């Protein structure tokens, strides 16, 4: 095409890991600030906190992820960093000035100013996905949830998306690379394209059954050409007891009353001896539709609402500046000055935000703990499965308890 040319050093419009680490993906005004400070010999030690004033939909809690990437990003800088644990539940109060820092950085501003853009990017995107997944987990109860959404996002983000979704509550992922990095087997069976290539659903289902190894569940996609009830019956007649499940991916323009359609499919399978055949749903699902249909479906493949979840709007703000030998509380208007600590009750979700040097109240534990000391990572990273288990335990507890956020 006239006027076009290939990129000189890469195939795709994406940043390389070394470019993120060298701060080439930052906003230029941070470079301007550092240049001015250094040339004017003004480079104070500061304390910066990362927090959000408001969660999407004015929610009162979120799940923070991206702490691992934040540690790798800031490793080697002459800074000290405290942070919440990966997968921690943090609280928010819309309309209140009280906020919970998820990360706290101490060091000379020039040491880490250039990292503010990628730092927030790591935290905002990942935490938004984890938080959305956790809400869908609550809606689904104990039903199976699979992350199907990486096709709706930039492919380079696939591992991050599925990791965040997995920690937040998804039981499995469909993306191959994400599954490999997570150490879980990617899950999924067939696209509509397979059936369209055969031109006949029964032929496609039988071919899938003949070719796929035994450890791949026989899940028939049943909405390609005909009524879902009709194709469900045909799938069961074709595969019999080998049929593990049917999947409805019906587009919204063809759904009508989707609940009634699912009830029809369940009935028709049951009266033919297919009580063990599970029903999975996918296509345009969110926490509302999952909650509405969780009593009928055995599992859900959730895509865009998770992979394109609204980011958590984290901010990074200076709250203290060192003057002489002492740190002075200092913040822009609208922010609370002074470094803080978040203490959580050992028995519930009662959080107290205090000045950092205040001791823990009886029966409370600190949520901000050492992540980096003098540039070195001092926290051992947990396995993703362990992080997920701990996050799900907290999310389940959230449904049974009130949350309280106050200061002291």
Secondary structure by P-SEA (a helix, b strand, c coil): ccccccccccccccccaaaaaacccccaaaaaaaaaaaaacccccbbbbbbbcccccccccccccaaaaaaaaaccccbbbbbcccbbbbbbbccccbbbbcbbbbccccccccaaaaaaaacaaaaaaaaaaaaaaaaacccbbbbcccccccccaaaaaaaaaaaacccccccaaaaaaacccccccccaaaaaaaccaaaaaaaaaacccccccccccccccccaaaaaaaaaaaccccccbbbbbcccccccaaaaaaaaaaaaaaaaccccbbbbbbccccaaaaaaccccccccccccccccccccbbbbbbcccccccccccccccccccccbbbbbbccccbbbbccccccccccccccccccccccccccccccaaaaaaaaaaaaaaaaabbbbbbcc
